[in-house]
Amino acid sequence: MDPSITCPQSDELGNLCHRLAQAAGKWSRVSDWPRESLYQCGQAAVFKWFVPKSHGGFGWSDRDQTEGYLRLAESDLVTTFVITQYMGAIRRIAASGNTELAQTWLPRLMAGEAFATVGISHLTTSRRHLSEPVLKAKRVAGGFELSGMSPWVTGGSHADLLVVGATLNDGKQILVAVPGDAEGVDARPGVELVALSASCTDQVAFQNVRVDEGMLLGGPVENVLQSGVGARTGGLQTSTLAVGLSLAASKYLAKEAGTRSDLREPADRLSKDVNALRKKLLEACNGHSAEEASEIRAEANRLVLRSTQAALMAAKGAGFVEGHPVGRWCRQAMFFLVWSCPQPISHAHLCELAHGPVSLDLGSRDIHSQGSNS
Ligand SMILES: Cc1cc2nc3c(=O)[nH]c(=O)nc-3n(C[C@H](O)[C@H](O)[C@H](O)COP(=O)(O)OP(=O)(O)OC[C@H]3O[C@@H](n4cnc5c(N)ncnc54)[C@H](O)[C@@H]3O)c2cc1C
C-alpha cells in the first residue's frame, strides 16, 4: 500500500503524479475507464483530502485542495476530472447533515472501495432553456419517485451511488443519493467525446425510481444547490483544472525552449502568465467574490487554449499525431469552454472569439486588418 499523501508539497504526491502522467495517454476512449489510476489515488488517500476530519477525512484547506488538484490535473486531466465529480458527490453527502447516510457510505467512498458521482448540471448549466425539468420528482409514501433523466453524469455506469438533483411539481428541488443498481436506473456507458471520453460521461435515465426519505441530501427547497449542500458552479475548481493543464503545456514549451532559442521568449512569457494565474487562484482560496471567481474562470479559459496551442505550435506536426500528449492537451483544453461554464462567462468568451484579435502587430497592413473588429 502506498503511503498516504498528507500535504500537497509531499514527495509522495510527486511520485503519484509521475505515475499518473505516465499512464495518462491510455485513458482515451469510453472503453478506457481510468480504474488503475483511480485505484492508485485511493491507495495514496487522495480522496481523504476533501473530507472534513469530523467524517474521517484529512480536512485539507481550500488552498491545499487547490494545490493538490493543480498537481493532479497537470499530470492526468481525465483521472483528475473524474475525481472532481466523485468528490462532488462525497462533499455533498458530508455536508448534507444526513448522518446515517454519511456513516454508511463515506468510509467506503473515501477508501476508493465504492465510486460515486453527480448528476446536477440540469439544475445549473444544462437544459435550462427547456420549459419542463428533465428530471422530475414526486412525493410518495416514505420518500420520492424520480422520472426523467440526468443528461450528463461522469462515470455513471461505474457508480455505486449517484447524487442527483430533481424538481418537484411546485418548482422546489431535491438532492438525493440513488444507488446505481436501484430498480429503474439506467446509466448509459458513455459517449465518445472530443476529449475525456474515458470519463465515461453519459445520460442516466430514471424510470419511476423509488428513493427512500433516508437518501435525501437536501430540499425540497428552491435552488437546492445554493443551500448547505451547494454546488460550486463557476467556482474555482473548474479554473484549477484549466490552470493545471496550462502548467503541463507551459512546462512542455519551456523544455523545448531549452534546446531551441527561438522559443525562449514565448516560453518565458507563457510560464510567467501561468504562474501569475496560479498565484491569483491560490490567493482567491482565502476568500473571493463571485466576480473574482468569474474573472479567474475567464482568464483560465483563455490561458488553457493559448498555452496548449502554443505547445502544439512548438511540437509541430509531431504533436498533431494521435498519441502525442500535446494534441491530447489541445483537445482537452476545449472542454473548459463547455464544462460548468456559467452563461455570462460563456457568452463573453463567445463574443471575444467572434470578434477576433483586436490588434496583431505583424508588420503587414493586410494581415493587421484581418479580424480586427474594434
Ligand atoms: C465531458 C463532460 C462531463 C460532464 N460531467 C458532468 C457530471 O458529471 N455531472 C454533471 O452534473 N454535469 C456534467 N457535465 C455537464 C456540464 O457541466 C454542462 O452542464 C454541460 O456541458 C452544458 O451543456 P449542454 O449541452 O447540456 O447545454 P444546454 O444549454 O442544454 O444546450 C444543449 C443544446 O440546446 C440548445 N440551446 C441551448 N441554449 C438554448 C437557448 N437559450 N435557446 C434555444 N436552444 C438552446 C443548443 O442547441 C445546445 O447545443 C459534463 C459535461 C461534459 C461535456
Ligand as a Chemical Component Dictionary entry (heavy atoms), coordinates in Angstrom:
data_LIG
# 
_chem_comp.id                   LIG 
_chem_comp.type                 NON-POLYMER 
_chem_comp.pdbx_formal_charge   0 
_chem_comp.three_letter_code    LIG 
# 
loop_
_chem_comp_atom.comp_id 
_chem_comp_atom.atom_id 
_chem_comp_atom.alt_atom_id 
_chem_comp_atom.type_symbol 
_chem_comp_atom.charge 
_chem_comp_atom.model_Cartn_x 
_chem_comp_atom.model_Cartn_y 
_chem_comp_atom.model_Cartn_z 
_chem_comp_atom.pdbx_ordinal 
LIG C1  C1  C 0 -17.396 15.651 -20.606 1  
LIG C2  C2  C 0 -18.449 16.267 -19.761 2  
LIG C3  C3  C 0 -18.652 15.755 -18.492 3  
LIG C4  C4  C 0 -19.647 16.295 -17.669 4  
LIG N1  N1  N 0 -19.844 15.724 -16.445 5  
LIG C5  C5  C 0 -20.861 16.158 -15.682 6  
LIG C6  C6  C 0 -21.158 15.484 -14.445 7  
LIG O1  O1  O 0 -20.506 14.518 -14.027 8  
LIG N2  N2  N 0 -22.195 15.946 -13.711 9  
LIG C7  C7  C 0 -22.944 16.986 -14.117 10 
LIG O2  O2  O 0 -23.862 17.352 -13.388 11 
LIG N3  N3  N 0 -22.691 17.634 -15.279 12 
LIG C8  C8  C 0 -21.676 17.250 -16.067 13 
LIG N4  N4  N 0 -21.435 17.891 -17.297 14 
LIG C9  C9  C 0 -22.320 18.989 -17.737 15 
LIG C10 C10 C 0 -21.644 20.354 -17.873 16 
LIG O3  O3  O 0 -21.223 20.826 -16.633 17 
LIG C11 C11 C 0 -22.580 21.381 -18.543 18 
LIG O4  O4  O 0 -23.746 21.492 -17.846 19 
LIG C12 C12 C 0 -22.894 20.997 -19.967 20 
LIG O5  O5  O 0 -21.699 20.855 -20.680 21 
LIG C13 C13 C 0 -23.798 22.054 -20.630 22 
LIG O6  O6  O 0 -24.018 21.654 -21.977 23 
LIG P1  P1  P 0 -25.472 21.263 -22.560 24 
LIG O7  O7  O 0 -25.259 20.795 -23.954 25 
LIG O8  O8  O 0 -26.169 20.338 -21.645 26 
LIG O9  O9  O 0 -26.172 22.708 -22.525 27 
LIG P2  P2  P 0 -27.616 23.121 -22.990 28 
LIG O10 O10 O 0 -27.794 24.537 -22.523 29 
LIG O11 O11 O 0 -28.641 22.144 -22.566 30 
LIG O12 O12 O 0 -27.501 23.139 -24.569 31 
LIG C14 C14 C 0 -27.837 21.998 -25.385 32 
LIG C15 C15 C 0 -28.328 22.462 -26.729 33 
LIG O13 O13 O 0 -29.536 23.176 -26.550 34 
LIG C16 C16 C 0 -29.624 24.301 -27.390 35 
LIG N5  N5  N 0 -29.793 25.529 -26.602 36 
LIG C17 C17 C 0 -29.021 25.956 -25.577 37 
LIG N6  N6  N 0 -29.475 27.114 -25.078 38 
LIG C18 C18 C 0 -30.559 27.439 -25.793 39 
LIG C19 C19 C 0 -31.486 28.516 -25.767 40 
LIG N7  N7  N 0 -31.369 29.515 -24.871 41 
LIG N8  N8  N 0 -32.493 28.518 -26.662 42 
LIG C20 C20 C 0 -32.630 27.521 -27.547 43 
LIG N9  N9  N 0 -31.792 26.475 -27.642 44 
LIG C21 C21 C 0 -30.772 26.422 -26.781 45 
LIG C22 C22 C 0 -28.342 24.329 -28.211 46 
LIG O14 O14 O 0 -28.604 23.759 -29.478 47 
LIG C23 C23 C 0 -27.391 23.435 -27.442 48 
LIG O15 O15 O 0 -26.497 22.743 -28.290 49 
LIG C24 C24 C 0 -20.448 17.372 -18.131 50 
LIG C25 C25 C 0 -20.236 17.881 -19.416 51 
LIG C26 C26 C 0 -19.275 17.342 -20.236 52 
LIG C27 C27 C 0 -19.093 17.876 -21.631 53 
# 
loop_
_chem_comp_bond.comp_id 
_chem_comp_bond.atom_id_1 
_chem_comp_bond.atom_id_2 
_chem_comp_bond.value_order 
_chem_comp_bond.pdbx_ordinal 
LIG C1  C2  SING 1  
LIG C2  C3  SING 2  
LIG C2  C26 DOUB 3  
LIG C3  C4  DOUB 4  
LIG C4  N1  SING 5  
LIG C4  C24 SING 6  
LIG N1  C5  DOUB 7  
LIG C5  C6  SING 8  
LIG C5  C8  SING 9  
LIG C6  O1  DOUB 10 
LIG C6  N2  SING 11 
LIG N2  C7  SING 12 
LIG C7  O2  DOUB 13 
LIG C7  N3  SING 14 
LIG N3  C8  DOUB 15 
LIG C8  N4  SING 16 
LIG N4  C9  SING 17 
LIG N4  C24 SING 18 
LIG C9  C10 SING 19 
LIG C10 O3  SING 20 
LIG C10 C11 SING 21 
LIG C11 O4  SING 22 
LIG C11 C12 SING 23 
LIG C12 O5  SING 24 
LIG C12 C13 SING 25 
LIG C13 O6  SING 26 
LIG O6  P1  SING 27 
LIG P1  O7  DOUB 28 
LIG P1  O8  SING 29 
LIG P1  O9  SING 30 
LIG O9  P2  SING 31 
LIG P2  O10 DOUB 32 
LIG P2  O11 SING 33 
LIG P2  O12 SING 34 
LIG O12 C14 SING 35 
LIG C14 C15 SING 36 
LIG C15 O13 SING 37 
LIG C15 C23 SING 38 
LIG O13 C16 SING 39 
LIG C16 N5  SING 40 
LIG C16 C22 SING 41 
LIG N5  C17 SING 42 
LIG N5  C21 SING 43 
LIG C17 N6  DOUB 44 
LIG N6  C18 SING 45 
LIG C18 C19 SING 46 
LIG C18 C21 DOUB 47 
LIG C19 N7  SING 48 
LIG C19 N8  DOUB 49 
LIG N8  C20 SING 50 
LIG C20 N9  DOUB 51 
LIG N9  C21 SING 52 
LIG C22 O14 SING 53 
LIG C22 C23 SING 54 
LIG C23 O15 SING 55 
LIG C24 C25 DOUB 56 
LIG C25 C26 SING 57 
LIG C26 C27 SING 58 
# 
